[in-house]
Amino acid sequence: MVTSGTRRSSCNAMVMLPLMLVICGYMWGSHQVEAPADTLGSEDSSFCFGGLEVIYPKLDIDRCLIVPKDIRKKISTVWGAPLVKLASADKRKMYVLVMVDPDAPSRSKPTSANWRHWLVTNIQGGALKTGQLQGTTVTDYHPPTPPQASGFHRYQFMLFEKPPNTLVSLAQRETLARGKWDLLDFIQRFDLGAPVAAVQFLTQNSKD
């Protein structure tokens, strides 16, 4: 006899499977693979889905890409937080945006992953459709600043639907440092589920 509790557990497991594949496969499972200087491997290319756009002054990121060498310094030291747009966002819903570096301090030895670059919650779906982030900033934006001689880093943006009547915030221990953030625990704690959209870019120190 299958109880309702068993059915719920099975459903939860099915929901969490794609999330585990995204979080573990894309972030941690491939950290030994160094991206080429001018092309993306199939695994890095497959991270992006759902139509999420991240818009800097001279760089519109609507797919997985490597930041051109001539603007790497600008994205690290000149430009501030980008616009974030999801044309398919639901006006009736609210969202949570996460930006992390899973390759801190390097992709071959990510001992400080996932370094939290940005965390915004209570994002209004209507504003998100037009490229605005009307919400609550939990962690201020920090630009991509890969250390010199550390190779390419992935900077990953993930957008989640926020469950109704849920206060999404950081625990006290999480506010003490941006590095070594347990992103999967954060996602599970607030029942965020799998991302509805994600995009990433790769860049390295402009002096390399």
Contacts in CASP RR format, 6 or more apart in sequence:
PFRMAT RR
TARGET T0000
AUTHOR 0000-0000-0000
METHOD contacts of the structure
MODEL  1
MVTSGTRRSSCNAMVMLPLMLVICGYMWGSHQVEAPADTLGSEDSSFCFG
GLEVIYPKLDIDRCLIVPKDIRKKISTVWGAPLVKLASADKRKMYVLVMV
DPDAPSRSKPTSANWRHWLVTNIQGGALKTGQLQGTTVTDYHPPTPPQAS
GFHRYQFMLFEKPPNTLVSLAQRETLARGKWDLLDFIQRFDLGAPVAAVQ
FLTQNSKD
15 193 0 8 1.000
15 194 0 8 1.000
16 188 0 8 1.000
16 193 0 8 1.000
18 194 0 8 1.000
19 184 0 8 1.000
19 187 0 8 1.000
19 193 0 8 1.000
19 194 0 8 1.000
19 195 0 8 1.000
20 184 0 8 1.000
22 47 0 8 1.000
22 158 0 8 1.000
22 194 0 8 1.000
22 195 0 8 1.000
22 198 0 8 1.000
23 183 0 8 1.000
23 184 0 8 1.000
23 187 0 8 1.000
24 184 0 8 1.000
26 43 0 8 1.000
26 47 0 8 1.000
26 102 0 8 1.000
26 156 0 8 1.000
27 100 0 8 1.000
27 102 0 8 1.000
27 113 0 8 1.000
27 114 0 8 1.000
27 156 0 8 1.000
27 183 0 8 1.000
28 102 0 8 1.000
28 110 0 8 1.000
28 113 0 8 1.000
30 43 0 8 1.000
31 102 0 8 1.000
31 103 0 8 1.000
31 107 0 8 1.000
31 108 0 8 1.000
31 110 0 8 1.000
31 113 0 8 1.000
32 107 0 8 1.000
32 108 0 8 1.000
33 41 0 8 1.000
33 43 0 8 1.000
33 107 0 8 1.000
34 107 0 8 1.000
34 108 0 8 1.000
34 151 0 8 1.000
34 152 0 8 1.000
35 41 0 8 1.000
35 44 0 8 1.000
35 66 0 8 1.000
35 107 0 8 1.000
35 152 0 8 1.000
35 154 0 8 1.000
35 202 0 8 1.000
37 66 0 8 1.000
37 152 0 8 1.000
38 66 0 8 1.000
39 66 0 8 1.000
40 64 0 8 1.000
40 65 0 8 1.000
40 66 0 8 1.000
40 202 0 8 1.000
44 64 0 8 1.000
44 154 0 8 1.000
44 200 0 8 1.000
44 202 0 8 1.000
45 64 0 8 1.000
46 64 0 8 1.000
47 64 0 8 1.000
47 154 0 8 1.000
47 156 0 8 1.000
47 198 0 8 1.000
47 199 0 8 1.000
47 200 0 8 1.000
48 63 0 8 1.000
48 64 0 8 1.000
48 198 0 8 1.000
48 199 0 8 1.000
48 200 0 8 1.000
49 197 0 8 1.000
49 198 0 8 1.000
50 86 0 8 1.000
50 88 0 8 1.000
50 196 0 8 1.000
50 197 0 8 1.000
50 198 0 8 1.000
51 62 0 8 1.000
51 86 0 8 1.000
51 87 0 8 1.000
51 88 0 8 1.000
51 197 0 8 1.000
51 199 0 8 1.000
52 62 0 8 1.000
52 84 0 8 1.000
52 85 0 8 1.000
52 86 0 8 1.000
52 157 0 8 1.000
52 159 0 8 1.000
52 197 0 8 1.000
52 198 0 8 1.000
52 199 0 8 1.000
53 60 0 8 1.000
53 61 0 8 1.000
53 62 0 8 1.000
53 83 0 8 1.000
53 84 0 8 1.000
53 85 0 8 1.000
53 86 0 8 1.000
53 87 0 8 1.000
53 131 0 8 1.000
53 199 0 8 1.000
54 60 0 8 1.000
54 61 0 8 1.000
54 62 0 8 1.000
54 82 0 8 1.000
54 83 0 8 1.000
54 84 0 8 1.000
54 157 0 8 1.000
54 199 0 8 1.000
54 201 0 8 1.000
55 61 0 8 1.000
55 82 0 8 1.000
55 83 0 8 1.000
55 84 0 8 1.000
55 85 0 8 1.000
55 131 0 8 1.000
56 74 0 8 1.000
56 75 0 8 1.000
56 79 0 8 1.000
56 80 0 8 1.000
56 82 0 8 1.000
57 74 0 8 1.000
57 79 0 8 1.000
58 71 0 8 1.000
58 74 0 8 1.000
59 67 0 8 1.000
59 68 0 8 1.000
59 71 0 8 1.000
59 75 0 8 1.000
61 82 0 8 1.000
61 199 0 8 1.000
61 201 0 8 1.000
62 199 0 8 1.000
63 199 0 8 1.000
64 199 0 8 1.000
64 200 0 8 1.000
64 201 0 8 1.000
64 202 0 8 1.000
65 201 0 8 1.000
65 202 0 8 1.000
66 152 0 8 1.000
66 201 0 8 1.000
66 202 0 8 1.000
66 203 0 8 1.000
67 75 0 8 1.000
67 201 0 8 1.000
67 202 0 8 1.000
67 203 0 8 1.000
69 206 0 8 1.000
72 203 0 8 1.000
72 204 0 8 1.000
72 205 0 8 1.000
72 206 0 8 1.000
73 206 0 8 1.000
75 143 0 8 1.000
75 144 0 8 1.000
75 203 0 8 1.000
76 143 0 8 1.000
76 144 0 8 1.000
76 145 0 8 1.000
76 146 0 8 1.000
76 203 0 8 1.000
76 205 0 8 1.000
76 206 0 8 1.000
77 143 0 8 1.000
77 145 0 8 1.000
79 143 0 8 1.000
80 141 0 8 1.000
80 143 0 8 1.000
81 118 0 8 1.000
81 141 0 8 1.000
83 131 0 8 1.000
83 132 0 8 1.000
83 133 0 8 1.000
84 97 0 8 1.000
84 128 0 8 1.000
84 131 0 8 1.000
84 133 0 8 1.000
84 157 0 8 1.000
84 159 0 8 1.000
85 128 0 8 1.000
85 129 0 8 1.000
85 130 0 8 1.000
85 131 0 8 1.000
86 95 0 8 1.000
86 125 0 8 1.000
86 128 0 8 1.000
86 129 0 8 1.000
86 131 0 8 1.000
86 159 0 8 1.000
86 196 0 8 1.000
86 197 0 8 1.000
87 129 0 8 1.000
88 129 0 8 1.000
88 197 0 8 1.000
89 95 0 8 1.000
89 125 0 8 1.000
89 126 0 8 1.000
89 128 0 8 1.000
89 129 0 8 1.000
90 125 0 8 1.000
91 124 0 8 1.000
91 125 0 8 1.000
91 126 0 8 1.000
91 129 0 8 1.000
92 125 0 8 1.000
93 125 0 8 1.000
93 161 0 8 1.000
93 162 0 8 1.000
94 121 0 8 1.000
94 122 0 8 1.000
94 123 0 8 1.000
94 124 0 8 1.000
94 125 0 8 1.000
94 161 0 8 1.000
94 162 0 8 1.000
95 123 0 8 1.000
95 125 0 8 1.000
95 128 0 8 1.000
95 159 0 8 1.000
95 160 0 8 1.000
95 161 0 8 1.000
95 162 0 8 1.000
95 196 0 8 1.000
96 119 0 8 1.000
96 120 0 8 1.000
96 121 0 8 1.000
96 122 0 8 1.000
96 123 0 8 1.000
96 159 0 8 1.000
96 160 0 8 1.000
96 161 0 8 1.000
96 162 0 8 1.000
96 168 0 8 1.000
96 190 0 8 1.000
96 192 0 8 1.000
97 118 0 8 1.000
97 119 0 8 1.000
97 120 0 8 1.000
97 121 0 8 1.000
97 123 0 8 1.000
97 133 0 8 1.000
97 157 0 8 1.000
97 158 0 8 1.000
97 159 0 8 1.000
97 160 0 8 1.000
98 116 0 8 1.000
98 118 0 8 1.000
98 119 0 8 1.000
98 157 0 8 1.000
98 158 0 8 1.000
98 159 0 8 1.000
98 160 0 8 1.000
98 183 0 8 1.000
98 186 0 8 1.000
99 116 0 8 1.000
99 117 0 8 1.000
99 118 0 8 1.000
99 119 0 8 1.000
99 141 0 8 1.000
99 155 0 8 1.000
99 156 0 8 1.000
99 157 0 8 1.000
99 158 0 8 1.000
100 113 0 8 1.000
100 114 0 8 1.000
100 115 0 8 1.000
100 116 0 8 1.000
100 117 0 8 1.000
100 155 0 8 1.000
100 156 0 8 1.000
100 158 0 8 1.000
100 181 0 8 1.000
100 183 0 8 1.000
101 113 0 8 1.000
101 114 0 8 1.000
101 115 0 8 1.000
101 117 0 8 1.000
101 144 0 8 1.000
101 146 0 8 1.000
101 153 0 8 1.000
101 154 0 8 1.000
101 155 0 8 1.000
101 156 0 8 1.000
102 110 0 8 1.000
102 113 0 8 1.000
102 114 0 8 1.000
102 115 0 8 1.000
102 154 0 8 1.000
102 156 0 8 1.000
103 110 0 8 1.000
103 113 0 8 1.000
103 146 0 8 1.000
103 150 0 8 1.000
103 152 0 8 1.000
103 153 0 8 1.000
103 154 0 8 1.000
104 110 0 8 1.000
104 111 0 8 1.000
104 112 0 8 1.000
104 113 0 8 1.000
104 114 0 8 1.000
104 115 0 8 1.000
104 153 0 8 1.000
104 179 0 8 1.000
105 111 0 8 1.000
105 112 0 8 1.000
105 147 0 8 1.000
105 150 0 8 1.000
106 147 0 8 1.000
106 150 0 8 1.000
106 151 0 8 1.000
106 153 0 8 1.000
107 150 0 8 1.000
107 151 0 8 1.000
107 152 0 8 1.000
107 153 0 8 1.000
107 154 0 8 1.000
111 180 0 8 1.000
112 179 0 8 1.000
112 180 0 8 1.000
113 179 0 8 1.000
113 180 0 8 1.000
113 181 0 8 1.000
114 179 0 8 1.000
114 180 0 8 1.000
114 181 0 8 1.000
114 182 0 8 1.000
114 183 0 8 1.000
115 178 0 8 1.000
115 179 0 8 1.000
115 181 0 8 1.000
116 139 0 8 1.000
116 178 0 8 1.000
116 179 0 8 1.000
116 181 0 8 1.000
116 183 0 8 1.000
117 139 0 8 1.000
117 141 0 8 1.000
117 142 0 8 1.000
117 143 0 8 1.000
117 144 0 8 1.000
117 155 0 8 1.000
117 178 0 8 1.000
118 139 0 8 1.000
118 140 0 8 1.000
118 141 0 8 1.000
118 142 0 8 1.000
119 137 0 8 1.000
119 138 0 8 1.000
119 139 0 8 1.000
119 170 0 8 1.000
120 133 0 8 1.000
120 135 0 8 1.000
120 136 0 8 1.000
120 137 0 8 1.000
120 138 0 8 1.000
121 135 0 8 1.000
121 136 0 8 1.000
121 138 0 8 1.000
121 162 0 8 1.000
121 168 0 8 1.000
121 169 0 8 1.000
122 135 0 8 1.000
122 136 0 8 1.000
122 162 0 8 1.000
122 168 0 8 1.000
123 133 0 8 1.000
123 134 0 8 1.000
123 135 0 8 1.000
123 162 0 8 1.000
124 134 0 8 1.000
124 135 0 8 1.000
127 133 0 8 1.000
127 134 0 8 1.000
127 135 0 8 1.000
138 168 0 8 1.000
138 169 0 8 1.000
138 170 0 8 1.000
139 170 0 8 1.000
139 178 0 8 1.000
142 178 0 8 1.000
144 153 0 8 1.000
144 155 0 8 1.000
144 203 0 8 1.000
146 152 0 8 1.000
146 153 0 8 1.000
146 203 0 8 1.000
146 204 0 8 1.000
146 205 0 8 1.000
147 205 0 8 1.000
148 205 0 8 1.000
148 207 0 8 1.000
148 208 0 8 1.000
149 205 0 8 1.000
149 208 0 8 1.000
150 204 0 8 1.000
150 205 0 8 1.000
151 204 0 8 1.000
151 205 0 8 1.000
151 208 0 8 1.000
152 202 0 8 1.000
152 203 0 8 1.000
152 204 0 8 1.000
153 202 0 8 1.000
153 203 0 8 1.000
153 204 0 8 1.000
154 200 0 8 1.000
154 201 0 8 1.000
154 202 0 8 1.000
155 200 0 8 1.000
155 201 0 8 1.000
155 202 0 8 1.000
155 203 0 8 1.000
156 198 0 8 1.000
156 199 0 8 1.000
156 200 0 8 1.000
157 198 0 8 1.000
157 199 0 8 1.000
157 200 0 8 1.000
158 195 0 8 1.000
158 197 0 8 1.000
158 198 0 8 1.000
159 195 0 8 1.000
159 196 0 8 1.000
159 197 0 8 1.000
159 198 0 8 1.000
160 187 0 8 1.000
160 192 0 8 1.000
160 193 0 8 1.000
160 195 0 8 1.000
160 196 0 8 1.000
161 192 0 8 1.000
161 193 0 8 1.000
161 196 0 8 1.000
162 168 0 8 1.000
162 190 0 8 1.000
162 192 0 8 1.000
163 190 0 8 1.000
163 191 0 8 1.000
163 192 0 8 1.000
166 190 0 8 1.000
166 191 0 8 1.000
168 190 0 8 1.000
168 192 0 8 1.000
170 186 0 8 1.000
174 181 0 8 1.000
174 186 0 8 1.000
186 192 0 8 1.000
187 193 0 8 1.000
END
